[in-house]
């Protein structure tokens, strides 16, 4: 019952439709002899299993890792059996129709751990929806444009129209090989700041995907580098957090992708 209700909410979330989590929780309460707190905790557990699978989960139900084996099995089997949901999820994360949005409020970076299952193959599916979303060029470009607009507005409001005019959307003008997307200014000074933008339409706990070139840029630029993580992009509760460079000191990085060439045989 709890898993079924969660998946119904997830479908509405992927469709971008409005829904009230409380109403769905109360539906479970009417059919299951559990407290509202226990049901909420179970929803968080379902998010954790979906996160292990590399799937989209419902923002607001942060993954809680202490999952019973039986629940993990039920969620995995349900997700693997629901090809329509997976196709809908794939379309949602890969959809290229994205318009620039307001950034919302800045928050502190979330304190989250890597799930034990992430990085392992998951049956016949092996689809990482967060990674697919990270390669959505339209979403990435929209997020970058929002940061450019926000930086220009910040500087203009502070009376530095001269600096606002110099903010550059580097990845659009010079290409994306420099390891950052936007060049702006630190505070109200002439000192440059180099911004890499990572955008998701889902929760702030979703991992960002970053290239080796971008990590190297964060090391070389050091304190002048910033990573802006935009989350719930385009939603009423959108927001962002920032990480300074170098990312090797301010982020927990995992090598999920490798480059390869044939080994030399003697």
Backbone as JSON, one array per atom type, in Angstrom:
{
  "sequence": "XXXXXXXXXXXXXXXXXXXXXXXXXXXXXXXXXXXXXXXXXXXXXXXXXXXXXXXXXXXXXXXXXXXXXXXXXXXXXXXXXXXXXXXXXXXXXXXXXXXXXXXXXXXXXXXXXXXXXXXXXXXXXXXXXXXXXXXXXXXXXXXXXXXXXXXXXXXXXXXXXXXXXXXXXXXXXXXXXXXXXXXXXXXXXXXXXXXXXXXXXXXXXXXXXXXXXXXXXXXXXXXXXXXXXXXXXXXXXXXXXXXXXXXXXXXXXXXXXXXXXXXXXX",
  "N": [[0.83, -1.2, 0.0], [1.83, 1.33, 0.91], [4.03, 1.64, -0.82], [2.72, 1.63, -3.31], [1.2, 3.99, -3.14], [3.25, 5.86, -2.91], [4.44, 5.6, -5.45], [2.38, 6.55, -7.06], [2.33, 9.24, -6.3], [4.88, 9.88, -7.23], [4.56, 9.66, -9.98], [2.87, 11.84, -10.49], [4.63, 13.85, -9.71], [6.65, 13.64, -11.67], [5.16, 14.38, -13.86], [4.8, 17.0, -13.39], [2.59, 17.93, -12.07], [0.35, 19.43, -9.68], [0.08, 18.35, -6.33], [-0.89, 17.1, -3.08], [1.06, 16.07, -0.52], [0.22, 15.39, 2.03], [-2.44, 14.52, 1.77], [-2.13, 12.09, 0.42], [-0.62, 10.7, 2.3], [-2.51, 10.49, 4.33], [-4.31, 8.84, 3.12], [-2.94, 6.42, 3.19], [-2.83, 6.12, 5.96], [-5.5, 5.57, 6.54], [-5.75, 3.01, 5.7], [-3.74, 1.48, 6.7], [-2.39, 0.37, 9.73], [-0.6, 2.39, 11.05], [1.41, 5.06, 12.4], [1.43, 8.56, 11.43], [4.03, 9.51, 11.37], [5.52, 7.15, 11.07], [4.71, 6.36, 8.54], [5.63, 8.46, 6.95], [8.35, 8.07, 7.34], [8.65, 5.65, 6.05], [8.13, 6.4, 3.43], [10.41, 7.97, 3.01], [12.28, 5.91, 3.07], [11.58, 4.53, 0.73], [12.37, 6.44, -1.15], [15.11, 6.25, -0.71], [15.74, 3.7, -1.74], [15.08, 4.05, -4.45], [16.96, 5.98, -5.03], [19.29, 4.47, -4.79], [18.96, 2.98, -7.05], [19.53, 4.78, -8.97], [17.43, 6.29, -9.82], [14.79, 8.76, -10.2], [13.51, 10.38, -7.33], [11.0, 11.45, -4.93], [11.16, 14.83, -4.21], [11.43, 16.25, -0.99], [10.96, 13.97, 0.38], [13.48, 12.95, 1.68], [16.09, 10.67, 1.06], [16.37, 8.01, 3.35], [18.6, 5.81, 4.75], [18.36, 3.46, 6.26], [17.01, 0.84, 5.44], [14.63, -1.74, 5.32], [15.2, -5.1, 4.25], [13.07, -6.4, 2.96], [11.42, -4.3, 2.1], [13.18, -3.04, 0.33], [13.39, -5.0, -1.66], [10.72, -5.1, -2.57], [10.33, -2.49, -3.63], [12.3, -2.41, -5.63], [11.46, -4.52, -7.31], [8.97, -3.56, -8.07], [9.69, -1.22, -9.45], [11.28, -2.23, -11.52], [9.37, -3.72, -12.87], [7.62, -1.84, -13.85], [7.51, -0.62, -16.68], [6.32, 1.48, -18.03], [6.42, 3.62, -16.21], [9.2, 3.94, -16.02], [9.79, 4.73, -18.64], [8.39, 7.12, -18.72], [9.77, 8.52, -16.74], [12.28, 8.67, -17.93], [11.7, 10.3, -20.12], [10.98, 12.62, -18.74], [13.38, 13.46, -17.51], [15.01, 13.85, -19.67], [13.78, 15.68, -21.28], [13.85, 18.37, -23.5], [12.65, 20.88, -23.49], [13.03, 23.6, -21.92], [12.85, 26.54, -20.03], [14.55, 29.56, -18.97], [14.66, 30.26, -15.45], [13.65, 31.78, -12.3], [16.03, 31.89, -9.59], [15.51, 31.44, -6.89], [15.98, 30.95, -3.33], [19.2, 31.0, -1.68], [20.72, 28.21, -0.11], [22.26, 26.29, 2.56], [24.77, 23.87, 1.67], [23.61, 20.5, 1.3], [23.81, 17.83, 3.72], [24.68, 14.85, 2.87], [25.02, 11.31, 2.24], [26.75, 9.0, 0.11], [24.78, 6.46, -1.36], [24.99, 2.98, -0.57], [24.45, 1.3, -2.7], [24.81, 2.76, -5.03], [26.43, 3.02, -8.11], [26.77, 0.35, -8.49], [25.75, -2.31, -10.68], [22.36, -2.65, -11.61], [20.45, -5.13, -11.91], [18.79, -5.8, -14.99], [18.35, -3.24, -15.75], [20.05, -0.86, -15.16], [20.11, 1.98, -15.49], [20.91, 5.27, -15.08], [19.21, 7.81, -14.06], [19.68, 10.35, -13.04], [22.18, 10.94, -14.08], [21.55, 11.0, -16.78], [19.85, 13.22, -16.83], [21.71, 15.17, -16.2], [23.05, 15.51, -18.56], [21.31, 16.86, -20.13], [21.1, 19.25, -22.36], [19.49, 21.51, -22.83], [18.35, 22.01, -20.33], [20.68, 22.49, -18.82], [21.69, 24.77, -20.16], [19.62, 26.62, -19.67], [19.79, 26.88, -16.86], [22.36, 28.02, -16.66], [21.92, 30.48, -17.96], [20.16, 31.63, -16.15], [21.84, 32.05, -13.95], [23.66, 33.88, -15.05], [21.89, 36.05, -15.48], [21.14, 36.54, -12.82], [23.58, 37.31, -11.64], [24.17, 39.63, -13.12], [22.0, 41.22, -12.35], [22.5, 41.42, -9.58], [24.89, 42.92, -9.51], [24.12, 45.23, -10.88], [22.09, 46.23, -9.21], [23.64, 46.93, -7.04], [24.89, 49.13, -7.97], [26.95, 48.76, -9.75], [26.98, 48.88, -12.66], [28.86, 48.83, -14.64], [30.42, 46.54, -14.13], [28.39, 44.64, -14.31], [27.82, 44.65, -17.01], [29.98, 43.33, -17.94], [29.78, 40.68, -17.25], [30.05, 37.39, -18.33], [28.73, 34.83, -20.38], [30.37, 32.28, -20.58], [30.48, 29.58, -21.51], [28.67, 29.62, -23.59], [29.67, 31.53, -25.33], [32.44, 31.11, -25.67], [32.66, 28.38, -25.73], [32.58, 25.13, -24.07], [34.94, 24.21, -22.96], [36.6, 25.3, -21.04], [36.15, 24.67, -18.43], [34.38, 25.98, -16.8], [31.3, 27.89, -16.65], [30.35, 30.53, -16.46], [31.66, 33.81, -16.2], [32.13, 36.09, -13.72], [32.12, 38.52, -11.08], [33.8, 38.88, -7.96], [32.1, 39.69, -5.07], [31.78, 43.14, -5.06], [33.96, 43.89, -6.38], [36.67, 44.23, -8.79], [37.77, 41.8, -9.08], [37.84, 38.67, -10.66], [35.41, 35.99, -10.77], [34.81, 32.56, -11.29], [32.37, 30.55, -12.54], [30.83, 27.45, -12.35], [27.94, 25.83, -13.42], [25.45, 23.68, -12.27], [22.52, 21.96, -12.83], [19.38, 20.78, -11.68], [16.07, 19.45, -11.85], [15.12, 18.31, -9.63], [15.53, 17.12, -6.22], [17.71, 18.79, -3.8], [19.52, 17.05, -2.79], [20.25, 15.34, -4.81], [22.96, 14.01, -6.62], [25.51, 15.95, -8.3], [26.93, 15.92, -11.57], [30.18, 15.99, -12.75], [32.9, 16.93, -14.81], [36.28, 15.7, -15.37], [37.85, 17.76, -16.37], [36.5, 20.0, -15.41], [36.83, 19.67, -12.67], [39.62, 19.94, -12.54], [39.81, 22.61, -13.33], [38.64, 23.82, -11.1], [40.59, 23.31, -9.23], [42.84, 24.67, -10.25], [41.9, 27.33, -10.33], [41.12, 27.74, -7.75], [40.16, 29.61, -4.88], [38.84, 31.47, -6.45], [37.0, 30.14, -7.87], [33.67, 28.89, -8.26], [31.08, 26.55, -7.68], [27.79, 26.41, -8.61], [24.93, 24.92, -7.55], [21.91, 24.36, -8.78], [18.67, 23.53, -7.79], [15.48, 21.81, -7.91], [14.71, 23.17, -10.14], [12.88, 25.6, -11.87], [10.6, 25.12, -10.41], [8.17, 26.06, -7.85], [9.5, 25.97, -5.38], [12.19, 26.29, -5.92], [15.77, 26.52, -5.54], [19.2, 27.11, -4.55], [22.6, 26.04, -3.93], [26.02, 26.8, -3.1], [29.41, 25.88, -3.82], [32.8, 26.37, -3.01], [35.97, 26.53, -4.79], [39.04, 24.61, -4.31], [37.24, 21.82, -5.73], [38.01, 19.34, -4.88], [38.46, 19.63, -2.23], [36.06, 20.49, -1.18], [33.95, 18.91, -1.91], [32.6, 15.6, -2.1], [33.87, 13.43, -4.23], [33.27, 11.02, -6.77], [34.61, 8.68, -9.06], [32.76, 8.01, -11.62], [32.89, 7.56, -14.33], [35.06, 6.4, -16.86], [37.81, 6.86, -19.11], [38.94, 5.0, -21.93], [41.34, 2.9, -23.63], [42.57, 0.33, -25.83], [44.51, -2.22, -24.22], [48.08, -2.67, -24.41], [49.41, -5.41, -26.03], [51.91, -7.85, -25.62]],
  "CA": [[0.0, 0.0, 0.0], [2.69, 2.51, 1.02], [4.81, 1.75, -2.04], [1.8, 2.0, -4.38], [0.86, 5.4, -2.99], [4.45, 6.62, -3.25], [4.63, 5.6, -6.9], [1.38, 7.45, -7.63], [2.85, 10.6, -6.12], [6.04, 10.05, -8.09], [4.06, 9.89, -11.34], [2.42, 13.23, -10.53], [5.83, 14.68, -9.64], [7.29, 13.61, -12.98], [4.29, 15.07, -14.8], [4.76, 18.41, -13.04], [1.25, 18.27, -11.6], [0.24, 19.76, -8.26], [-0.53, 17.34, -5.46], [-0.64, 17.35, -1.67], [1.6, 14.86, 0.1], [-0.57, 15.06, 3.22], [-3.62, 13.74, 1.37], [-1.69, 10.73, 0.11], [-0.24, 10.05, 3.55], [-3.73, 10.16, 5.06], [-4.89, 7.66, 2.47], [-2.25, 5.27, 3.76], [-3.25, 6.01, 7.36], [-6.84, 4.97, 6.6], [-5.71, 1.6, 5.3], [-2.62, 0.8, 7.37], [-2.35, 0.73, 11.15], [0.7, 2.98, 11.35], [1.36, 6.48, 12.67], [1.82, 9.41, 10.3], [5.49, 9.56, 11.35], [6.03, 5.89, 10.52], [4.44, 6.36, 7.09], [6.58, 9.39, 6.35], [9.66, 7.42, 7.36], [8.65, 4.62, 5.01], [8.28, 7.12, 2.16], [11.83, 8.3, 2.91], [12.97, 4.67, 2.73], [11.34, 4.27, -0.69], [13.28, 7.35, -1.85], [16.47, 5.72, -0.6], [15.9, 2.58, -2.67], [15.1, 4.62, -5.79], [18.26, 6.63, -5.17], [20.25, 3.39, -5.05], [18.75, 2.53, -8.43], [19.83, 5.87, -9.9], [16.15, 6.78, -10.31], [14.25, 9.98, -9.61], [12.66, 10.18, -6.17], [10.17, 12.62, -4.66], [11.74, 15.84, -3.33], [10.65, 16.36, 0.24], [11.17, 12.69, 1.05], [14.91, 12.74, 1.59], [16.43, 9.25, 1.27], [16.86, 7.51, 4.63], [19.28, 4.6, 4.31], [18.09, 2.28, 7.07], [15.89, 0.23, 4.72], [14.44, -3.18, 5.51], [15.45, -5.86, 3.02], [11.81, -6.69, 2.29], [10.98, -3.09, 1.39], [14.08, -2.84, -0.8], [12.99, -5.95, -2.7], [9.42, -4.7, -3.13], [10.5, -1.29, -4.44], [13.06, -2.77, -6.83], [10.63, -5.31, -8.21], [7.94, -2.69, -8.62], [10.29, -0.31, -10.41], [11.71, -3.0, -12.69], [8.19, -4.21, -13.59], [6.82, -0.73, -14.36], [8.21, -0.05, -17.84], [5.7, 2.76, -18.37], [6.97, 4.64, -15.31], [10.59, 4.2, -16.39], [9.78, 5.51, -19.87], [7.93, 8.45, -18.35], [10.87, 9.13, -16.01], [13.32, 8.97, -18.9], [11.25, 11.48, -20.87], [10.99, 13.78, -17.86], [14.74, 13.94, -17.25], [15.68, 14.18, -20.93], [12.98, 16.67, -22.0], [14.67, 19.53, -23.82], [11.88, 22.12, -23.49], [13.29, 24.22, -20.61], [13.02, 27.98, -20.1], [15.23, 30.11, -17.8], [13.78, 30.41, -14.3], [14.21, 32.44, -11.13], [16.89, 30.98, -8.84], [15.04, 31.17, -5.54], [16.86, 31.31, -2.22], [20.41, 30.2, -1.45], [20.69, 27.4, 1.11], [23.52, 25.61, 2.86], [24.89, 22.57, 1.0], [23.02, 19.42, 2.11], [24.71, 16.82, 4.28], [24.17, 13.56, 2.39], [26.01, 10.27, 2.01], [26.54, 8.16, -1.06], [24.16, 5.17, -1.03], [25.88, 1.83, -0.78], [24.16, 0.64, -3.96], [25.1, 3.55, -6.21], [27.64, 2.61, -8.81], [26.67, -1.08, -8.82], [24.75, -2.61, -11.71], [21.07, -2.97, -11.02], [19.7, -6.04, -12.76], [18.85, -5.53, -16.43], [18.01, -1.84, -16.02], [21.31, -0.12, -15.22], [19.85, 3.31, -16.02], [21.1, 6.31, -14.09], [18.4, 8.92, -14.55], [20.33, 11.61, -12.66], [23.25, 11.17, -15.05], [20.9, 11.39, -18.04], [19.39, 14.61, -16.69], [22.87, 16.06, -16.18], [23.47, 15.75, -19.94], [20.24, 17.59, -20.81], [21.71, 20.52, -22.73], [18.55, 22.61, -22.68], [18.26, 22.29, -18.91], [21.93, 23.1, -18.42], [21.78, 26.12, -20.7], [18.67, 27.46, -18.96], [20.37, 27.17, -15.57], [23.46, 28.97, -16.85], [21.35, 31.8, -18.27], [19.6, 32.17, -14.91], [22.95, 32.54, -13.14], [24.13, 35.1, -15.7], [20.92, 37.1, -15.19], [21.2, 36.85, -11.38], [24.81, 38.05, -11.39], [24.02, 40.98, -13.68], [21.07, 41.95, -11.5], [23.18, 41.72, -8.31], [25.85, 44.0, -9.7], [23.39, 46.44, -11.25], [21.42, 46.72, -8.0], [24.67, 47.5, -6.17], [25.46, 50.31, -8.61], [28.12, 48.43, -10.57], [26.53, 48.55, -14.01], [30.04, 48.56, -15.45], [30.75, 45.13, -13.97], [27.27, 43.84, -14.8], [27.94, 44.55, -18.46], [31.12, 42.47, -18.26], [29.49, 39.28, -16.93], [30.09, 36.66, -19.59], [28.26, 33.44, -20.45], [31.56, 31.75, -21.25], [30.24, 28.32, -22.23], [27.91, 29.92, -24.81], [30.45, 32.39, -26.21], [33.76, 30.54, -25.94], [32.64, 26.93, -25.68], [32.56, 24.57, -22.71], [36.21, 23.53, -22.68], [37.4, 25.99, -20.04], [35.89, 24.1, -17.11], [33.39, 26.79, -16.09], [30.25, 28.37, -17.56], [30.08, 31.97, -16.33], [32.69, 34.63, -15.55], [31.53, 37.25, -13.08], [33.03, 39.26, -10.22], [33.66, 38.58, -6.54], [31.57, 40.84, -4.36], [31.61, 44.29, -5.96], [35.3, 44.26, -6.81], [37.01, 43.85, -10.16], [38.35, 40.46, -9.07], [36.94, 37.76, -11.35], [35.0, 34.71, -10.2], [34.53, 31.64, -12.38], [31.22, 29.81, -12.02], [30.32, 26.26, -13.02], [26.53, 25.71, -13.05], [24.87, 22.34, -12.36], [21.09, 22.19, -12.65], [18.46, 19.65, -11.63], [14.68, 19.79, -11.53], [14.71, 17.49, -8.49], [15.96, 17.56, -4.89], [19.07, 19.3, -3.63], [20.39, 15.93, -2.42], [20.65, 14.61, -6.01], [24.37, 14.33, -6.91], [25.82, 16.61, -9.56], [27.94, 15.22, -12.38], [31.19, 16.98, -13.11], [33.97, 16.31, -15.59], [37.63, 15.87, -14.87], [38.31, 19.09, -16.77], [35.9, 20.96, -14.5], [37.52, 19.52, -11.38], [40.94, 20.54, -12.69], [39.61, 24.07, -13.33], [38.39, 24.24, -9.72], [41.88, 23.26, -8.53], [43.69, 25.73, -10.76], [41.36, 28.65, -9.99], [41.05, 27.81, -6.29], [39.1, 30.41, -4.26], [38.11, 32.26, -7.45], [36.05, 29.23, -8.52], [32.44, 28.55, -7.56], [30.08, 25.68, -8.29], [26.42, 26.7, -8.22], [24.03, 23.78, -7.75], [20.51, 24.77, -8.82], [17.81, 22.37, -7.58], [14.05, 22.06, -8.09], [14.73, 24.26, -11.1], [11.6, 25.85, -12.53], [9.51, 24.82, -9.49], [7.96, 27.15, -6.87], [10.44, 25.89, -4.27], [13.54, 26.21, -6.43], [16.81, 27.14, -4.74], [20.54, 26.75, -4.98], [23.7, 26.18, -2.98], [27.3, 27.06, -3.77], [30.62, 25.28, -3.28], [34.0, 27.04, -3.5], [37.05, 25.67, -5.24], [38.93, 23.49, -5.26], [36.2, 20.85, -5.37], [38.62, 18.2, -4.19], [38.41, 19.93, -0.8], [34.73, 20.9, -0.75], [32.94, 17.97, -2.4], [32.99, 14.19, -2.11], [33.83, 13.08, -5.64], [33.45, 9.61, -7.11], [34.85, 8.51, -10.49], [31.75, 7.13, -12.19], [33.14, 7.36, -15.75], [36.47, 6.26, -17.19], [38.2, 6.82, -20.52], [39.68, 3.76, -22.16], [41.95, 2.49, -24.88], [43.01, -1.06, -25.72], [45.8, -2.45, -23.58], [49.12, -3.12, -25.34], [49.74, -6.84, -25.81], [53.27, -8.18, -26.06]],
  "C": [[0.87, 1.27, 0.0], [3.49, 2.73, -0.26], [3.93, 2.19, -3.21], [1.47, 3.49, -4.33], [2.06, 6.28, -3.34], [4.62, 6.71, -4.76], [3.58, 6.45, -7.6], [1.79, 8.9, -7.47], [4.02, 10.87, -7.05], [5.6, 10.33, -9.53], [3.58, 11.32, -11.49], [3.61, 14.19, -10.5], [6.51, 14.76, -11.01], [6.49, 14.38, -14.02], [4.23, 16.57, -14.52], [3.41, 18.87, -12.54], [1.28, 18.59, -10.1], [-0.44, 18.62, -7.5], [-0.14, 17.66, -4.03], [-0.18, 16.07, -1.01], [0.76, 14.43, 1.3], [-1.77, 14.21, 2.87], [-3.25, 12.3, 1.07], [-1.28, 9.99, 1.38], [-1.49, 9.64, 4.33], [-4.46, 8.98, 4.42], [-4.25, 6.39, 3.0], [-2.7, 5.04, 5.2], [-4.61, 5.32, 7.49], [-6.81, 3.48, 6.32], [-4.63, 0.79, 6.01], [-2.56, 1.28, 8.81], [-0.95, 1.19, 11.53], [0.51, 4.47, 11.61], [1.79, 7.27, 11.44], [3.35, 9.48, 10.2], [6.11, 8.31, 10.75], [5.83, 5.83, 9.02], [5.41, 7.28, 6.37], [7.97, 8.76, 6.28], [9.75, 6.37, 6.26], [8.78, 5.26, 3.62], [9.74, 7.51, 1.95], [12.66, 7.08, 2.54], [12.79, 4.31, 1.25], [12.25, 5.17, -1.53], [14.7, 6.82, -1.84], [16.71, 4.59, -1.59], [15.95, 3.1, -4.1], [16.43, 5.33, -6.05], [19.35, 5.61, -5.45], [20.16, 2.92, -6.5], [19.12, 3.6, -9.45], [18.58, 6.5, -10.46], [15.78, 8.11, -9.64], [13.38, 9.61, -8.41], [11.97, 11.49, -5.84], [10.9, 13.6, -3.75], [10.83, 16.06, -2.12], [10.69, 15.08, 1.04], [12.63, 12.31, 0.87], [15.24, 11.28, 1.88], [16.99, 8.97, 2.66], [17.34, 6.08, 4.41], [18.95, 3.34, 5.1], [16.84, 1.58, 6.54], [15.83, -1.26, 5.02], [14.62, -3.91, 4.18], [14.16, -6.13, 2.25], [11.32, -5.48, 1.51], [11.87, -2.83, 0.18], [13.7, -3.77, -1.96], [11.7, -5.53, -3.37], [9.57, -3.5, -4.06], [11.24, -1.61, -5.72], [12.2, -3.55, -7.82], [9.55, -4.46, -8.85], [8.52, -1.78, -9.69], [10.71, -1.05, -11.68], [10.51, -3.46, -13.53], [7.43, -3.09, -14.29], [7.57, -0.03, -15.5], [7.63, 1.3, -18.24], [6.26, 3.89, -17.5], [8.4, 4.96, -15.71], [10.66, 5.02, -17.67], [9.36, 6.95, -19.6], [9.04, 9.21, -17.62], [11.98, 9.54, -16.97], [12.96, 10.22, -19.71], [11.34, 12.73, -20.02], [12.39, 14.33, -17.67], [15.44, 14.38, -18.53], [14.96, 15.25, -21.73], [13.79, 17.93, -22.23], [13.94, 20.85, -23.79], [11.99, 22.78, -22.11], [13.53, 25.71, -20.82], [13.77, 28.47, -18.85], [14.24, 30.45, -16.7], [14.46, 31.25, -13.23], [15.0, 31.42, -10.3], [16.36, 30.63, -7.47], [16.09, 31.54, -4.51], [18.1, 30.42, -2.16], [20.29, 29.47, -0.13], [22.09, 26.84, 1.37], [23.59, 24.29, 2.08], [24.34, 21.46, 1.88], [24.09, 18.46, 2.6], [24.15, 15.44, 3.92], [25.32, 12.61, 2.17], [25.7, 9.56, 0.7], [25.82, 6.88, -0.63], [25.09, 4.02, -1.36], [25.68, 1.21, -2.15], [24.55, 1.44, -5.19], [26.44, 3.13, -6.8], [27.63, 1.13, -9.15], [25.62, -1.27, -9.92], [23.48, -3.07, -11.04], [20.28, -3.82, -12.01], [19.89, -5.72, -14.23], [18.64, -4.06, -16.74], [19.28, -1.0, -16.22], [21.14, 1.24, -15.89], [20.03, 4.31, -14.89], [20.41, 7.57, -14.58], [19.0, 10.27, -14.19], [21.45, 11.95, -13.63], [22.67, 11.61, -16.39], [20.43, 12.83, -17.97], [20.57, 15.57, -16.76], [23.37, 16.38, -17.59], [22.4, 16.45, -20.77], [20.74, 19.0, -21.12], [20.78, 21.71, -22.54], [18.4, 23.01, -21.22], [19.53, 22.99, -18.42], [22.06, 24.53, -18.91], [20.84, 27.08, -19.98], [19.21, 27.85, -17.59], [21.5, 28.18, -15.66], [22.93, 30.37, -17.12], [20.74, 32.44, -17.03], [20.7, 32.73, -14.02], [23.52, 33.83, -13.73], [23.2, 36.27, -15.36], [20.99, 37.52, -13.72], [22.45, 37.66, -11.05], [24.72, 39.47, -11.94], [23.08, 41.82, -12.84], [21.73, 42.34, -10.18], [24.11, 42.92, -8.45], [25.17, 45.31, -10.06], [22.72, 47.06, -10.03], [22.4, 47.41, -7.06], [25.35, 48.71, -6.8], [26.69, 50.04, -9.43], [27.66, 47.96, -11.95], [27.7, 48.23, -14.92], [30.45, 47.1, -15.37], [29.64, 44.23, -14.51], [27.37, 43.63, -16.31], [29.06, 43.61, -18.88], [30.91, 41.01, -17.88], [29.35, 38.5, -18.23], [29.56, 35.24, -19.43], [29.32, 32.68, -21.26], [31.26, 30.51, -22.07], [29.46, 28.54, -23.51], [28.75, 30.69, -25.82], [31.75, 31.73, -26.64], [33.79, 29.02, -26.0], [32.79, 26.44, -24.26], [33.85, 23.86, -22.33], [37.05, 24.16, -21.6], [37.18, 25.47, -18.63], [34.97, 24.93, -16.25], [32.46, 27.42, -17.12], [30.09, 29.88, -17.58], [31.28, 32.65, -15.68], [32.03, 35.88, -15.02], [32.57, 37.9, -12.18], [32.74, 38.95, -8.75], [33.21, 39.84, -5.8], [31.26, 41.96, -5.34], [32.96, 44.78, -6.46], [35.51, 43.84, -8.26], [37.63, 42.46, -10.23], [37.39, 39.46, -9.7], [36.57, 36.55, -10.5], [34.52, 33.85, -11.36], [33.51, 30.61, -11.89], [30.88, 28.63, -12.93], [28.9, 26.03, -12.51], [26.06, 24.28, -13.28], [23.4, 22.44, -11.96], [20.31, 20.89, -12.63], [17.06, 20.15, -11.33], [14.21, 19.06, -10.28], [15.42, 17.97, -7.22], [17.42, 17.99, -4.81], [20.04, 18.19, -3.24], [20.84, 15.11, -3.63], [22.09, 14.98, -6.36], [24.52, 15.08, -8.23], [26.91, 15.82, -10.27], [28.9, 16.25, -12.94], [32.36, 16.28, -13.79], [35.33, 16.51, -14.93], [38.19, 17.24, -15.21], [37.77, 20.16, -15.83], [36.52, 20.88, -13.1], [38.9, 20.16, -11.44], [40.85, 22.07, -12.69], [39.41, 24.57, -11.91], [39.68, 24.24, -8.9], [42.76, 24.43, -8.95], [43.22, 27.12, -10.35], [41.19, 28.84, -8.49], [39.9, 28.65, -5.77], [38.31, 31.26, -5.25], [37.06, 31.42, -8.17], [34.82, 29.03, -7.64], [31.65, 27.52, -8.37], [28.71, 26.07, -7.73], [25.56, 25.49, -8.55], [22.6, 24.29, -7.65], [19.64, 23.52, -8.69], [16.34, 22.78, -7.65], [13.86, 23.18, -9.11], [13.4, 24.38, -11.83], [10.39, 25.58, -11.66], [9.33, 25.99, -8.52], [8.97, 27.15, -5.73], [11.88, 25.75, -4.74], [14.52, 26.93, -5.51], [18.17, 26.73, -5.27], [21.5, 26.79, -3.78], [24.99, 26.35, -3.78], [28.44, 26.35, -3.04], [31.82, 26.04, -3.84], [35.01, 26.04, -4.06], [38.17, 25.62, -4.21], [37.91, 22.45, -4.79], [36.76, 19.62, -4.69], [38.62, 18.39, -2.68], [36.99, 20.16, -0.29], [33.61, 20.01, -1.28], [33.5, 16.55, -2.29], [32.78, 13.67, -3.53], [34.05, 11.59, -5.83], [33.63, 9.48, -8.61], [33.86, 7.52, -11.1], [32.0, 6.81, -13.67], [34.65, 7.29, -15.98], [36.66, 6.35, -18.7], [39.05, 5.58, -20.75], [40.24, 3.62, -23.55], [42.39, 1.04, -24.73], [44.36, -1.16, -25.0], [46.8, -2.97, -24.61], [49.48, -4.55, -25.02], [51.14, -7.1, -26.36], [53.24, -9.36, -27.02]]
}
